[in-house]
Amino acid sequence: MSEPKAIVPDGMEAVYEKIRYAPALKVGNTLYVSGQIGRNAAMELVEGREAQIVQAFENLKLVLAAAGASMSDVVDLTTFHTDMRDLSLFMAVRDRYLATDPLPAWTAVGAHMLGGTAGYIVEIKAVAVLPE
C-alpha cells in the first residue's frame, strides 16, 4: 500500500494547522478530498447561496489542482445540504464544473448544520482517481 500524503494547497494551511485535518489525502493514485465549504482563504463565510456553492467548488478545484488532479478526475461526489430545496441551484452550479462524461457518482444528503457554524449551506466531499 502507498504511504498516505496530506495535500494542503496554498491558502488552506490554517485548516491543517488549526482545525487539524487534511484538505485531501493522496493514497496511490486515489485522492480523498475532505468536505469543502463556502469559505474563502481568510476562513470567512461567503455570502449568497450561489456564491457559496461556487466557492465550495472553487475550493474543491484548488485542492484537486494541488494534487495534480482536475475536476474531470472526480469519480465520486458526496454533498451535504442544509436545505434540500437548493438542489436545483446546486445542480446548475455543479454542471459548470462537472459536465463531461463520464459523470461522477453522486450522493446528496440533508444536514442540519455544516462547518461548525451557522450560515453554511453546502459541503462537497469528493474522491478522485489521478491519471497513472
C-alpha positions as CSV (number, residue, x, y, z in Angstrom):
1,M,0.0,0.0,0.0
2,S,1.2,3.5,-0.8
3,E,2.0,5.9,2.0
4,P,-0.8,8.4,2.6
5,K,0.3,12.0,1.8
6,A,-1.5,15.1,3.0
7,I,-2.5,17.6,0.3
8,V,-2.6,21.2,1.7
9,P,-3.0,23.8,-1.0
10,D,-1.7,27.4,-0.5
11,G,-4.3,29.3,1.4
12,M,-5.5,26.2,3.3
13,E,-2.7,25.9,5.8
14,A,-5.0,27.0,8.6
15,V,-7.3,24.1,8.0
16,Y,-4.4,21.7,8.5
17,E,-2.6,23.5,11.3
18,K,-5.6,24.9,13.4
19,I,-8.6,22.8,12.6
20,R,-6.3,19.7,12.3
21,Y,-7.5,17.9,9.2
22,A,-6.0,17.5,5.7
23,P,-7.9,19.1,2.8
24,A,-7.1,15.9,1.0
25,L,-5.2,12.7,1.4
26,K,-3.5,11.0,-1.6
27,V,-3.0,7.3,-1.4
28,G,-1.5,5.8,-4.5
29,N,-3.4,7.4,-7.4
30,T,-6.6,8.0,-5.4
31,L,-7.3,11.3,-3.8
32,Y,-9.8,11.6,-0.9
33,V,-10.9,15.2,-0.6
34,S,-12.4,16.4,2.7
35,G,-15.6,18.3,2.6
36,Q,-15.2,21.8,1.1
37,I,-17.5,24.6,2.2
38,G,-18.2,28.1,1.0
39,R,-15.4,29.9,2.9
40,N,-12.6,32.0,1.4
41,A,-8.9,31.8,2.1
42,A,-9.4,34.1,5.2
43,M,-11.7,31.4,6.6
44,E,-14.7,33.6,6.2
45,L,-18.2,32.6,5.1
46,V,-19.0,33.7,1.5
47,E,-22.4,35.5,1.4
48,G,-25.1,34.5,-1.1
49,R,-26.4,31.0,-1.9
50,E,-25.0,30.7,-5.4
51,A,-21.7,32.4,-4.4
52,Q,-21.3,30.0,-1.5
53,I,-21.8,26.9,-3.8
54,V,-19.4,28.4,-6.3
55,Q,-16.8,28.9,-3.6
56,A,-17.1,25.4,-2.4
57,F,-16.5,24.1,-5.9
58,E,-13.6,26.5,-6.3
59,N,-12.1,25.2,-3.0
60,L,-12.5,21.6,-4.4
61,K,-10.8,22.7,-7.6
62,L,-7.9,24.2,-5.6
63,V,-7.4,21.0,-3.6
64,L,-7.5,18.8,-6.7
65,A,-5.0,21.1,-8.5
66,A,-2.6,20.9,-5.6
67,A,-2.6,17.1,-6.0
68,G,-2.1,17.3,-9.8
69,A,-5.8,16.4,-10.5
70,S,-8.7,18.2,-12.1
71,M,-12.4,18.1,-11.9
72,S,-12.5,15.5,-14.7
73,D,-10.7,13.1,-12.3
74,V,-13.6,13.1,-9.8
75,V,-15.3,9.8,-9.7
76,D,-17.4,10.2,-6.6
77,L,-19.1,13.2,-5.1
78,T,-21.0,13.4,-1.8
79,T,-22.7,16.7,-1.0
80,F,-24.4,17.8,2.2
81,H,-27.2,20.4,2.1
82,T,-28.9,22.4,4.9
83,D,-31.9,23.0,2.6
84,M,-32.6,20.4,0.0
85,R,-34.7,23.0,-1.8
86,D,-31.4,24.3,-3.0
87,L,-30.7,21.2,-5.1
88,S,-31.7,22.7,-8.4
89,L,-29.4,25.7,-7.8
90,F,-26.6,23.3,-6.7
91,M,-27.0,21.1,-9.8
92,A,-26.9,24.2,-12.1
93,V,-23.6,25.2,-10.5
94,R,-22.3,21.7,-10.3
95,D,-22.8,21.3,-14.0
96,R,-20.5,24.2,-14.7
97,Y,-17.7,22.2,-13.0
98,L,-18.6,18.6,-13.7
99,A,-20.3,18.4,-17.1
100,T,-18.1,15.9,-19.0
101,D,-18.7,12.2,-19.4
102,P,-18.4,10.1,-17.6
103,L,-20.2,12.0,-14.8
104,P,-19.1,11.1,-11.3
105,A,-21.3,9.1,-8.9
106,W,-23.2,11.5,-6.6
107,T,-24.9,11.3,-3.2
108,A,-26.8,14.3,-1.8
109,V,-27.5,14.3,2.0
110,G,-29.6,16.7,4.0
111,A,-27.8,18.0,7.1
112,H,-28.8,20.3,10.0
113,M,-25.6,22.3,10.2
114,L,-22.3,22.4,8.3
115,G,-18.8,23.8,9.0
116,G,-19.4,24.0,12.7
117,T,-21.2,27.3,12.5
118,A,-24.5,28.7,11.2
119,G,-24.7,30.0,7.7
120,Y,-23.0,27.4,5.6
121,I,-25.4,25.7,3.1
122,V,-23.4,23.1,1.3
123,E,-20.4,20.9,1.8
124,I,-18.7,19.0,-1.0
125,K,-16.7,15.8,-0.4
126,A,-15.0,14.0,-3.3
127,V,-12.9,11.1,-4.4
128,A,-10.7,11.5,-7.5
129,V,-8.6,9.0,-9.3
130,L,-5.4,10.6,-10.8
131,P,-4.0,9.5,-14.1
132,E,-1.3,7.0,-13.8
